[in-house]
């Protein structure tokens, strides 16, 4: 139950940056998402065992939502690594808030039997998440799709750049 608060929270970052999606695909189960053996919500110790010491640790001070210290009545911290950020605290764990592909690290996410990496194209997303998803084009070769979780009020924003996966961000409402 405690991880559910973080699952409802991490997408606040996305909302605060001003990007809003209009497209929706089929529902997903975020609990099926894994990163290098970590689940969507993991402990700081598990994350540091895999990735080492974070480059930066800070309090994101989100205004609202599940990753808001005010809403949770507890301090919230972001653990920043190269191209990946986890946000949460010791009580509830840390959610994978954002992962960027195509940088110096070759990250791979799994969703059930499927892998998602910097070479994932739109047709593979359609095969994984269903033909109903609408990939909305923006400028500079960027396209986005929002996929809600079927069990709760949260989801993923997936960004493609020049037709390939460039970023996945966890979302929760404010």
C-alpha positions in Angstrom: 0.0 0.0 0.0 2.8 2.4 0.9 4.4 2.1 -2.6 1.0 3.0 -4.1 1.5 6.6 -2.8 4.7 6.8 -4.8 3.2 5.2 -7.8 0.6 8.0 -7.7 3.3 10.6 -7.2 6.3 10.5 -9.6 4.7 12.0 -12.6 4.2 15.3 -10.9 7.6 16.2 -12.3 6.3 15.7 -15.8 3.2 17.9 -15.1 5.3 20.6 -13.6 7.5 20.8 -16.7 4.4 21.9 -18.7 4.1 18.9 -21.0 0.6 17.6 -21.3 -0.4 14.7 -23.4 -3.7 14.3 -25.1 -3.3 10.8 -26.5 -4.2 7.7 -24.5 -3.4 4.1 -25.1 -4.6 0.9 -23.5 -4.1 0.5 -19.8 -1.0 -1.1 -18.4 0.1 -2.6 -15.1 3.1 -0.6 -13.9 4.0 -3.4 -11.4 5.2 -5.4 -14.5 7.8 -2.7 -15.3 11.4 -3.6 -14.2 14.8 -2.0 -14.6 17.8 -4.2 -14.5 16.0 -6.4 -11.9 14.6 -3.5 -9.9 10.9 -3.2 -9.7 9.2 0.2 -10.4 9.5 0.9 -6.6 12.7 -0.2 -4.9 14.7 0.6 -1.7 17.6 3.0 -1.7 19.9 0.1 -0.8 18.7 -1.9 -3.8 19.2 1.0 -6.1 22.7 1.8 -4.7 23.7 -1.9 -4.9 22.9 -1.8 -8.6 24.0 1.7 -9.6 26.3 2.9 -6.8 26.2 6.3 -5.1 23.9 8.8 -6.7 25.4 11.8 -8.6 23.1 14.1 -6.7 20.4 13.7 -3.9 18.0 16.5 -3.4 14.4 17.3 -2.3 12.3 18.0 -5.4 9.7 20.1 -3.5 6.8 19.2 -5.8 3.7 21.3 -5.2 1.3 18.4 -5.2 0.8 14.8 -6.0 2.2 11.6 -4.7 5.8 12.7 -4.7 4.9 15.9 -2.9 6.4 16.1 0.6 3.4 18.2 1.7 0.9 15.6 0.4 2.8 12.7 2.0 3.6 14.6 5.2 7.2 13.3 4.9 10.4 14.5 3.2 10.8 13.2 -0.4 14.2 12.9 -2.1 15.3 12.3 -5.7 18.3 10.1 -6.3 19.9 11.2 -9.5 22.1 9.0 -11.7 23.3 9.3 -15.2 20.1 9.4 -17.3 17.8 8.0 -14.5 16.1 9.5 -11.5 14.4 7.7 -8.6 12.2 9.7 -6.2 10.8 8.7 -2.8 12.0 8.0 0.7 13.1 5.3 3.0 9.5 4.6 4.3 7.9 3.9 0.9 10.8 3.3 -1.4 11.9 5.1 -4.5 10.0 5.0 -7.8 11.7 5.2 -11.2 10.6 8.7 -12.0 12.4 9.2 -15.3 14.7 7.2 -17.5 16.4 8.7 -20.6 17.6 6.5 -23.4 20.4 7.1 -25.9 22.9 8.6 -23.5 26.2 7.2 -22.3 24.5 4.3 -20.5 22.6 1.6 -22.4 19.6 1.1 -20.1 17.0 -1.6 -20.7 13.5 -1.8 -19.1 11.4 -4.9 -19.2 7.6 -5.0 -19.3 6.6 -8.6 -18.9 8.3 -10.5 -21.8 9.2 -7.3 -23.7 12.3 -5.1 -23.6 12.4 -1.4 -24.0 15.6 0.3 -24.9 17.0 3.1 -27.1 16.3 1.1 -30.2 12.6 0.6 -29.4 10.4 2.0 -32.2 6.8 3.0 -32.4 5.7 -0.3 -34.0 7.1 -2.3 -31.0 5.3 0.0 -28.6 2.1 -0.7 -30.5 2.8 -4.5 -30.2 3.4 -4.2 -26.5 0.7 -1.7 -25.4 -1.9 -2.2 -28.1 -2.9 -0.7 -31.4 -5.2 1.8 -29.7 -2.3 4.0 -28.5 -2.0 7.3 -30.3 1.4 8.7 -30.7 1.1 12.4 -30.8 3.8 14.3 -32.8 5.3 17.5 -31.4 8.2 19.5 -32.9 11.8 18.6 -33.4 11.1 15.0 -34.2 9.6 14.4 -30.7 6.4 12.3 -30.3 4.7 11.3 -27.1 2.1 8.8 -25.8 0.4 8.5 -22.4 -0.5 5.1 -21.2 -2.5 4.9 -17.9 -2.2 2.1 -15.3 -5.2 -0.2 -15.3 -5.3 -0.5 -11.5 -4.8 3.0 -10.2 -4.6 6.7 -11.2 -1.1 6.8 -12.6 0.7 5.9 -15.8 3.7 6.4 -18.1 4.5 9.0 -20.6 6.7 7.6 -23.4 8.7 9.9 -25.6 10.1 9.0 -29.0 12.7 11.1 -30.7 13.1 10.5 -34.5 11.0 7.4 -34.1 13.0 5.7 -31.3 12.4 5.6 -27.5 14.1 8.5 -25.8 12.4 8.8 -22.4 9.9 7.2 -20.1 8.5 9.3 -17.3 6.2 8.0 -14.5 3.0 10.1 -14.0 0.6 10.7 -11.2 -2.1 13.4 -11.0 -1.8 16.5 -8.9 
